Amino acid sequence: MSRNALKRMISDYILIQAEIALSFGIVGSIFAKDVSISFSYFLLPAIIGLLCIIPCIITYVKEDLTVKQIMIQRIVEWIVLEVAFIWIVYKMVGDVPGKLGYVAIFFSILFFDIATYAISYFLEKREAD
C-alpha cells in the first residue's frame, strides 16, 4: 500500500469518526435526552469507522481511481455507515428515539457524509491548484 493510499484511508477514517460523533451528539441530545449510556460507547465511532473502511480497502490500494470507482467506494462506505450506526443505536437505546429519531439519524449521517467529503474535496482541490 502506498503512502498516498494510507493517507487517504486514515483521512477517511477520521472523517467517518467525526461524522458519527456529530450525529451521536446532535441526534442524541434531541431524541434521547434521558438515556443513560456506558462510557464504553465512547469507542463506538472508532469501531464503526473501521467497519466502514474495511470493505473499501481495495479501492485505497489502487492508485488511479476513476470517478465511478470513487463514487462506488463512497456509496459503499455510506451504506455500511448507515446500517452500522442505526443498528448500534437500536441495540443501545432500543426504540427510545422513535421513528422520527431514526429518520433524523439517517439524514444526519447523510448530511455529515456529504459535508465532510465536500470539504475534503475542496481542500484537496485547493492544494492541487
VMD Tcl script that builds the backbone (N, CA, C; Angstrom):
set m [mol new atoms 387]
animate dup $m
set s [atomselect $m all]
$s set {name element resname resid chain x y z} {
  {N N MET 1 A 0.856 -1.167 0.000}
  {CA C MET 1 A 0.000 0.000 0.000}
  {C C MET 1 A 0.905 1.235 0.000}
  {N N SER 2 A 0.618 2.146 -0.878}
  {CA C SER 2 A 1.451 3.339 -0.986}
  {C C SER 2 A 1.143 4.323 0.148}
  {N N ARG 3 A 2.019 5.265 0.275}
  {CA C ARG 3 A 1.866 6.283 1.326}
  {C C ARG 3 A 0.616 7.127 1.083}
  {N N ASN 4 A 0.333 7.449 -0.182}
  {CA C ASN 4 A -0.842 8.246 -0.520}
  {C C ASN 4 A -2.131 7.493 -0.184}
  {N N ALA 5 A -2.158 6.194 -0.471}
  {CA C ALA 5 A -3.339 5.388 -0.168}
  {C C ALA 5 A -3.563 5.315 1.336}
  {N N LEU 6 A -2.496 5.135 2.084}
  {CA C LEU 6 A -2.607 5.088 3.533}
  {C C LEU 6 A -3.105 6.429 4.084}
  {N N LYS 7 A -2.605 7.505 3.504}
  {CA C LYS 7 A -3.028 8.845 3.924}
  {C C LYS 7 A -4.524 9.043 3.658}
  {N N ARG 8 A -4.999 8.626 2.484}
  {CA C ARG 8 A -6.435 8.750 2.169}
  {C C ARG 8 A -7.283 7.899 3.098}
  {N N MET 9 A -6.825 6.682 3.380}
  {CA C MET 9 A -7.584 5.785 4.231}
  {C C MET 9 A -7.676 6.340 5.656}
  {N N ILE 10 A -6.591 6.837 6.186}
  {CA C ILE 10 A -6.603 7.417 7.534}
  {C C ILE 10 A -7.466 8.673 7.562}
  {N N SER 11 A -7.375 9.483 6.532}
  {CA C SER 11 A -8.192 10.691 6.448}
  {C C SER 11 A -9.684 10.346 6.431}
  {N N ASP 12 A -10.056 9.370 5.621}
  {CA C ASP 12 A -11.463 8.952 5.562}
  {C C ASP 12 A -11.906 8.354 6.890}
  {N N TYR 13 A -11.040 7.603 7.531}
  {CA C TYR 13 A -11.349 7.004 8.829}
  {C C TYR 13 A -11.646 8.092 9.865}
  {N N ILE 14 A -10.829 9.116 9.887}
  {CA C ILE 14 A -11.033 10.221 10.824}
  {C C ILE 14 A -12.304 10.989 10.485}
  {N N LEU 15 A -12.572 11.195 9.197}
  {CA C LEU 15 A -13.803 11.877 8.795}
  {C C LEU 15 A -15.036 11.084 9.218}
  {N N ILE 16 A -14.994 9.781 9.048}
  {CA C ILE 16 A -16.131 8.948 9.446}
  {C C ILE 16 A -16.357 9.040 10.951}
  {N N GLN 17 A -15.284 9.025 11.721}
  {CA C GLN 17 A -15.424 9.155 13.173}
  {C C GLN 17 A -16.035 10.502 13.550}
  {N N ALA 18 A -15.635 11.555 12.860}
  {CA C ALA 18 A -16.200 12.877 13.132}
  {C C ALA 18 A -17.692 12.904 12.800}
  {N N GLU 19 A -18.061 12.304 11.683}
  {CA C GLU 19 A -19.480 12.247 11.309}
  {C C GLU 19 A -20.294 11.538 12.380}
  {N N ILE 20 A -19.793 10.418 12.842}
  {CA C ILE 20 A -20.510 9.620 13.834}
  {C C ILE 20 A -20.633 10.395 15.146}
  {N N ALA 21 A -19.556 11.007 15.578}
  {CA C ALA 21 A -19.593 11.765 16.833}
  {C C ALA 21 A -20.576 12.924 16.742}
  {N N LEU 22 A -20.569 13.651 15.622}
  {CA C LEU 22 A -21.518 14.750 15.446}
  {C C LEU 22 A -22.957 14.245 15.430}
  {N N SER 23 A -23.193 13.170 14.729}
  {CA C SER 23 A -24.548 12.619 14.673}
  {C C SER 23 A -24.998 12.126 16.041}
  {N N PHE 24 A -24.112 11.426 16.753}
  {CA C PHE 24 A -24.434 10.986 18.111}
  {C C PHE 24 A -24.832 12.181 18.972}
  {N N GLY 25 A -24.015 13.206 18.922}
  {CA C GLY 25 A -24.255 14.377 19.762}
  {C C GLY 25 A -25.539 15.100 19.435}
  {N N ILE 26 A -25.757 15.367 18.169}
  {CA C ILE 26 A -26.925 16.138 17.769}
  {C C ILE 26 A -28.210 15.346 17.932}
  {N N VAL 27 A -28.260 14.175 17.328}
  {CA C VAL 27 A -29.485 13.375 17.381}
  {C C VAL 27 A -29.746 12.887 18.804}
  {N N GLY 28 A -28.698 12.484 19.501}
  {CA C GLY 28 A -28.877 12.015 20.873}
  {C C GLY 28 A -29.389 13.094 21.800}
  {N N SER 29 A -28.910 14.318 21.631}
  {CA C SER 29 A -29.363 15.399 22.503}
  {C C SER 29 A -30.807 15.801 22.217}
  {N N ILE 30 A -31.284 15.522 21.026}
  {CA C ILE 30 A -32.669 15.866 20.679}
  {C C ILE 30 A -33.634 14.741 21.035}
  {N N PHE 31 A -33.299 13.508 20.652}
  {CA C PHE 31 A -34.259 12.407 20.754}
  {C C PHE 31 A -34.037 11.462 21.930}
  {N N ALA 32 A -32.894 11.480 22.554}
  {CA C ALA 32 A -32.637 10.534 23.642}
  {C C ALA 32 A -31.970 11.242 24.821}
  {N N LYS 33 A -32.585 12.324 25.273}
  {CA C LYS 33 A -32.002 13.140 26.338}
  {C C LYS 33 A -31.847 12.379 27.655}
  {N N ASP 34 A -32.801 11.536 27.981}
  {CA C ASP 34 A -32.820 10.902 29.289}
  {C C ASP 34 A -32.194 9.513 29.317}
  {N N VAL 35 A -31.565 9.100 28.239}
  {CA C VAL 35 A -30.987 7.762 28.173}
  {C C VAL 35 A -29.604 7.778 28.805}
  {N N SER 36 A -29.354 6.825 29.655}
  {CA C SER 36 A -28.051 6.686 30.293}
  {C C SER 36 A -27.249 5.629 29.523}
  {N N ILE 37 A -26.044 5.995 29.111}
  {CA C ILE 37 A -25.206 5.050 28.369}
  {C C ILE 37 A -23.874 4.879 29.087}
  {N N SER 38 A -23.201 3.805 28.764}
  {CA C SER 38 A -21.915 3.479 29.374}
  {C C SER 38 A -20.786 4.271 28.715}
  {N N PHE 39 A -19.697 4.453 29.455}
  {CA C PHE 39 A -18.529 5.121 28.878}
  {C C PHE 39 A -17.862 4.282 27.792}
  {N N SER 40 A -18.164 2.997 27.750}
  {CA C SER 40 A -17.587 2.142 26.715}
  {C C SER 40 A -18.085 2.537 25.328}
  {N N TYR 41 A -19.219 3.227 25.276}
  {CA C TYR 41 A -19.747 3.678 23.983}
  {C C TYR 41 A -18.882 4.767 23.359}
  {N N PHE 42 A -17.965 5.301 24.143}
  {CA C PHE 42 A -17.030 6.301 23.636}
  {C C PHE 42 A -16.206 5.743 22.479}
  {N N LEU 43 A -16.011 4.428 22.463}
  {CA C LEU 43 A -15.204 3.775 21.428}
  {C C LEU 43 A -16.000 3.451 20.165}
  {N N LEU 44 A -17.299 3.637 20.192}
  {CA C LEU 44 A -18.124 3.279 19.037}
  {C C LEU 44 A -17.727 3.981 17.736}
  {N N PRO 45 A -17.454 5.289 17.728}
  {CA C PRO 45 A -17.046 5.898 16.460}
  {C C PRO 45 A -15.824 5.231 15.830}
  {N N ALA 46 A -14.856 4.836 16.650}
  {CA C ALA 46 A -13.659 4.177 16.117}
  {C C ALA 46 A -14.008 2.818 15.520}
  {N N ILE 47 A -14.881 2.079 16.197}
  {CA C ILE 47 A -15.266 0.752 15.705}
  {C C ILE 47 A -16.098 0.860 14.432}
  {N N ILE 48 A -17.062 1.769 14.418}
  {CA C ILE 48 A -17.895 1.945 13.220}
  {C C ILE 48 A -17.042 2.438 12.057}
  {N N GLY 49 A -16.120 3.352 12.326}
  {CA C GLY 49 A -15.218 3.833 11.273}
  {C C GLY 49 A -14.421 2.705 10.652}
  {N N LEU 50 A -13.938 1.800 11.484}
  {CA C LEU 50 A -13.190 0.646 10.983}
  {C C LEU 50 A -14.083 -0.252 10.126}
  {N N LEU 51 A -15.313 -0.465 10.561}
  {CA C LEU 51 A -16.254 -1.278 9.775}
  {C C LEU 51 A -16.521 -0.660 8.400}
  {N N CYS 52 A -16.521 0.663 8.334}
  {CA C CYS 52 A -16.786 1.341 7.059}
  {C C CYS 52 A -15.579 1.329 6.135}
  {N N ILE 53 A -14.392 1.339 6.697}
  {CA C ILE 53 A -13.168 1.373 5.893}
  {C C ILE 53 A -12.832 0.005 5.318}
  {N N ILE 54 A -13.060 -1.057 6.062}
  {CA C ILE 54 A -12.655 -2.402 5.638}
  {C C ILE 54 A -13.196 -2.794 4.259}
  {N N PRO 55 A -14.500 -2.589 3.945}
  {CA C PRO 55 A -14.972 -3.009 2.614}
  {C C PRO 55 A -14.340 -2.238 1.457}
  {N N CYS 56 A -13.717 -1.105 1.751}
  {CA C CYS 56 A -13.195 -0.254 0.681}
  {C C CYS 56 A -11.679 -0.278 0.576}
  {N N ILE 57 A -11.010 -1.191 1.259}
  {CA C ILE 57 A -9.544 -1.239 1.229}
  {C C ILE 57 A -9.023 -1.436 -0.190}
  {N N ILE 58 A -9.720 -2.217 -0.986}
  {CA C ILE 58 A -9.282 -2.456 -2.366}
  {C C ILE 58 A -9.192 -1.152 -3.147}
  {N N THR 59 A -10.152 -0.263 -2.940}
  {CA C THR 59 A -10.117 0.999 -3.684}
  {C C THR 59 A -9.014 1.918 -3.184}
  {N N TYR 60 A -8.582 1.755 -1.933}
  {CA C TYR 60 A -7.476 2.565 -1.429}
  {C C TYR 60 A -6.146 2.088 -1.995}
  {N N VAL 61 A -6.017 0.801 -2.220}
  {CA C VAL 61 A -4.766 0.240 -2.724}
  {C C VAL 61 A -4.523 0.675 -4.162}
  {N N LYS 62 A -5.588 0.743 -4.946}
  {CA C LYS 62 A -5.460 1.145 -6.342}
  {C C LYS 62 A -5.221 2.655 -6.403}
  {N N GLU 63 A -4.186 3.062 -7.092}
  {CA C GLU 63 A -3.790 4.468 -7.131}
  {C C GLU 63 A -4.676 5.338 -8.023}
  {N N ASP 64 A -4.917 4.886 -9.246}
  {CA C ASP 64 A -5.650 5.701 -10.208}
  {C C ASP 64 A -7.103 5.248 -10.272}
  {N N LEU 65 A -7.928 5.874 -9.465}
  {CA C LEU 65 A -9.343 5.526 -9.438}
  {C C LEU 65 A -10.116 6.409 -10.408}
  {N N THR 66 A -11.063 5.802 -11.079}
  {CA C THR 66 A -11.958 6.587 -11.921}
  {C C THR 66 A -13.005 7.232 -11.025}
  {N N VAL 67 A -13.713 8.191 -11.567}
  {CA C VAL 67 A -14.768 8.864 -10.808}
  {C C VAL 67 A -15.831 7.847 -10.389}
  {N N LYS 68 A -16.145 6.919 -11.288}
  {CA C LYS 68 A -17.144 5.897 -10.979}
  {C C LYS 68 A -16.692 5.023 -9.809}
  {N N GLN 69 A -15.426 4.641 -9.779}
  {CA C GLN 69 A -14.911 3.814 -8.688}
  {C C GLN 69 A -14.926 4.573 -7.362}
  {N N ILE 70 A -14.592 5.842 -7.411}
  {CA C ILE 70 A -14.627 6.658 -6.197}
  {C C ILE 70 A -16.059 6.787 -5.684}
  {N N MET 71 A -16.992 7.001 -6.610}
  {CA C MET 71 A -18.403 7.106 -6.209}
  {C C MET 71 A -18.895 5.798 -5.596}
  {N N ILE 72 A -18.509 4.674 -6.181}
  {CA C ILE 72 A -18.911 3.374 -5.629}
  {C C ILE 72 A -18.335 3.212 -4.225}
  {N N GLN 73 A -17.076 3.575 -4.049}
  {CA C GLN 73 A -16.446 3.480 -2.730}
  {C C GLN 73 A -17.191 4.331 -1.714}
  {N N ARG 74 A -17.496 5.564 -2.073}
  {CA C ARG 74 A -18.187 6.471 -1.146}
  {C C ARG 74 A -19.587 5.958 -0.810}
  {N N ILE 75 A -20.278 5.406 -1.791}
  {CA C ILE 75 A -21.629 4.881 -1.562}
  {C C ILE 75 A -21.580 3.657 -0.649}
  {N N VAL 76 A -20.622 2.760 -0.893}
  {CA C VAL 76 A -20.478 1.577 -0.031}
  {C C VAL 76 A -20.173 2.009 1.401}
  {N N GLU 77 A -19.255 2.958 1.571}
  {CA C GLU 77 A -18.945 3.464 2.903}
  {C C GLU 77 A -20.181 4.042 3.572}
  {N N TRP 78 A -20.945 4.828 2.826}
  {CA C TRP 78 A -22.142 5.462 3.373}
  {C C TRP 78 A -23.181 4.420 3.786}
  {N N ILE 79 A -23.414 3.407 2.949}
  {CA C ILE 79 A -24.399 2.370 3.275}
  {C C ILE 79 A -23.976 1.592 4.522}
  {N N VAL 80 A -22.707 1.207 4.577}
  {CA C VAL 80 A -22.216 0.481 5.751}
  {C C VAL 80 A -22.332 1.363 6.989}
  {N N LEU 81 A -22.007 2.635 6.857}
  {CA C LEU 81 A -22.095 3.573 7.975}
  {C C LEU 81 A -23.533 3.697 8.467}
  {N N GLU 82 A -24.473 3.866 7.558}
  {CA C GLU 82 A -25.888 3.989 7.933}
  {C C GLU 82 A -26.370 2.738 8.662}
  {N N VAL 83 A -26.112 1.584 8.080}
  {CA C VAL 83 A -26.575 0.330 8.673}
  {C C VAL 83 A -25.947 0.115 10.048}
  {N N ALA 84 A -24.642 0.297 10.133}
  {CA C ALA 84 A -23.944 0.073 11.407}
  {C C ALA 84 A -24.429 1.049 12.477}
  {N N PHE 85 A -24.562 2.294 12.106}
  {CA C PHE 85 A -24.941 3.326 13.077}
  {C C PHE 85 A -26.360 3.098 13.585}
  {N N ILE 86 A -27.291 2.858 12.682}
  {CA C ILE 86 A -28.684 2.645 13.101}
  {C C ILE 86 A -28.802 1.366 13.924}
  {N N TRP 87 A -28.090 0.316 13.529}
  {CA C TRP 87 A -28.137 -0.934 14.286}
  {C C TRP 87 A -27.593 -0.743 15.692}
  {N N ILE 88 A -26.478 -0.035 15.807}
  {CA C ILE 88 A -25.879 0.178 17.123}
  {C C ILE 88 A -26.760 1.060 17.998}
  {N N VAL 89 A -27.344 2.095 17.428}
  {CA C VAL 89 A -28.254 2.937 18.210}
  {C C VAL 89 A -29.440 2.111 18.693}
  {N N TYR 90 A -29.968 1.265 17.821}
  {CA C TYR 90 A -31.094 0.418 18.223}
  {C C TYR 90 A -30.685 -0.527 19.356}
  {N N LYS 91 A -29.489 -1.115 19.265}
  {CA C LYS 91 A -29.017 -2.017 20.319}
  {C C LYS 91 A -28.750 -1.264 21.623}
  {N N MET 92 A -28.328 0.004 21.530}
  {CA C MET 92 A -28.018 0.785 22.718}
  {C C MET 92 A -29.274 1.252 23.449}
  {N N VAL 93 A -30.194 1.846 22.720}
  {CA C VAL 93 A -31.335 2.509 23.362}
  {C C VAL 93 A -32.685 1.984 22.917}
  {N N GLY 94 A -32.704 1.014 22.025}
  {CA C GLY 94 A -33.970 0.443 21.576}
  {C C GLY 94 A -34.779 1.431 20.761}
  {N N ASP 95 A -36.043 1.521 21.097}
  {CA C ASP 95 A -36.943 2.384 20.319}
  {C C ASP 95 A -37.130 3.756 20.966}
  {N N VAL 96 A -36.207 4.158 21.824}
  {CA C VAL 96 A -36.321 5.445 22.509}
  {C C VAL 96 A -36.418 6.610 21.519}
  {N N PRO 97 A -35.574 6.655 20.477}
  {CA C PRO 97 A -35.679 7.794 19.544}
  {C C PRO 97 A -36.966 7.785 18.726}
  {N N GLY 98 A -37.609 6.637 18.570}
  {CA C GLY 98 A -38.812 6.551 17.759}
  {C C GLY 98 A -38.482 6.610 16.276}
  {N N LYS 99 A -39.520 6.497 15.475}
  {CA C LYS 99 A -39.321 6.512 14.018}
  {C C LYS 99 A -38.734 7.831 13.549}
  {N N LEU 100 A -39.209 8.923 14.107}
  {CA C LEU 100 A -38.690 10.233 13.721}
  {C C LEU 100 A -37.203 10.355 14.065}
  {N N GLY 101 A -36.814 9.805 15.194}
  {CA C GLY 101 A -35.407 9.828 15.589}
  {C C GLY 101 A -34.531 9.040 14.640}
  {N N TYR 102 A -35.011 7.888 14.202}
  {CA C TYR 102 A -34.222 7.087 13.267}
  {C C TYR 102 A -34.148 7.742 11.888}
  {N N VAL 103 A -35.202 8.428 11.498}
  {CA C VAL 103 A -35.149 9.199 10.242}
  {C C VAL 103 A -34.126 10.332 10.385}
  {N N ALA 104 A -34.124 10.965 11.554}
  {CA C ALA 104 A -33.140 12.029 11.804}
  {C C ALA 104 A -31.720 11.481 11.784}
  {N N ILE 105 A -31.522 10.296 12.342}
  {CA C ILE 105 A -30.195 9.662 12.308}
  {C C ILE 105 A -29.774 9.430 10.864}
  {N N PHE 106 A -30.671 8.878 10.065}
  {CA C PHE 106 A -30.372 8.613 8.659}
  {C C PHE 106 A -29.939 9.893 7.945}
  {N N PHE 107 A -30.723 10.954 8.103}
  {CA C PHE 107 A -30.402 12.188 7.393}
  {C C PHE 107 A -29.192 12.912 7.971}
  {N N SER 108 A -28.951 12.770 9.271}
  {CA C SER 108 A -27.758 13.414 9.828}
  {C C SER 108 A -26.491 12.738 9.314}
  {N N ILE 109 A -26.511 11.410 9.237}
  {CA C ILE 109 A -25.353 10.703 8.677}
  {C C ILE 109 A -25.159 11.098 7.222}
  {N N LEU 110 A -26.243 11.140 6.448}
  {CA C LEU 110 A -26.152 11.542 5.045}
  {C C LEU 110 A -25.598 12.961 4.915}
  {N N PHE 111 A -26.114 13.876 5.719}
  {CA C PHE 111 A -25.662 15.271 5.657}
  {C C PHE 111 A -24.179 15.391 5.990}
  {N N PHE 112 A -23.772 14.785 7.108}
  {CA C PHE 112 A -22.368 14.899 7.513}
  {C C PHE 112 A -21.442 14.165 6.556}
  {N N ASP 113 A -21.915 13.086 5.960}
  {CA C ASP 113 A -21.110 12.367 4.980}
  {C C ASP 113 A -20.860 13.249 3.758}
  {N N ILE 114 A -21.904 13.852 3.251}
  {CA C ILE 114 A -21.765 14.745 2.089}
  {C C ILE 114 A -20.916 15.960 2.453}
  {N N ALA 115 A -21.154 16.530 3.618}
  {CA C ALA 115 A -20.406 17.726 4.031}
  {C C ALA 115 A -18.918 17.441 4.191}
  {N N THR 116 A -18.580 16.334 4.832}
  {CA C THR 116 A -17.156 16.055 5.039}
  {C C THR 116 A -16.441 15.746 3.738}
  {N N TYR 117 A -17.106 15.027 2.832}
  {CA C TYR 117 A -16.456 14.747 1.555}
  {C C TYR 117 A -16.377 15.989 0.675}
  {N N ALA 118 A -17.344 16.879 0.775}
  {CA C ALA 118 A -17.273 18.130 0.020}
  {C C ALA 118 A -16.127 18.997 0.533}
  {N N ILE 119 A -16.011 19.112 1.837}
  {CA C ILE 119 A -14.918 19.887 2.426}
  {C C ILE 119 A -13.574 19.275 2.048}
  {N N SER 120 A -13.482 17.958 2.137}
  {CA C SER 120 A -12.253 17.263 1.767}
  {C C SER 120 A -11.903 17.514 0.301}
  {N N TYR 121 A -12.912 17.459 -0.569}
  {CA C TYR 121 A -12.693 17.692 -1.999}
  {C C TYR 121 A -12.151 19.100 -2.239}
  {N N PHE 122 A -12.782 20.101 -1.628}
  {CA C PHE 122 A -12.343 21.482 -1.856}
  {C C PHE 122 A -10.951 21.739 -1.287}
  {N N LEU 123 A -10.637 21.124 -0.160}
  {CA C LEU 123 A -9.282 21.281 0.399}
  {C C LEU 123 A -8.240 20.621 -0.500}
  {N N GLU 124 A -8.552 19.425 -1.006}
  {CA C GLU 124 A -7.617 18.755 -1.901}
  {C C GLU 124 A -7.474 19.500 -3.227}
  {N N LYS 125 A -8.568 20.046 -3.724}
  {CA C LYS 125 A -8.518 20.815 -4.972}
  {C C LYS 125 A -7.680 22.075 -4.776}
  {N N ARG 126 A -7.882 22.734 -3.630}
  {CA C ARG 126 A -7.105 23.938 -3.354}
  {C C ARG 126 A -5.618 23.616 -3.254}
  {N N GLU 127 A -5.298 22.494 -2.626}
  {CA C GLU 127 A -3.904 22.077 -2.503}
  {C C GLU 127 A -3.307 21.738 -3.871}
  {N N ALA 128 A -4.113 21.119 -4.730}
  {CA C ALA 128 A -3.638 20.748 -6.070}
  {C C ALA 128 A -3.403 21.983 -6.935}
  {N N ASP 129 A -4.253 23.002 -6.770}
  {CA C ASP 129 A -4.102 24.226 -7.568}
  {C C ASP 129 A -2.878 24.982 -7.107}
}
mol reanalyze $m
mol bondsrecalc $m
mol representation Tube
mol addrep $m
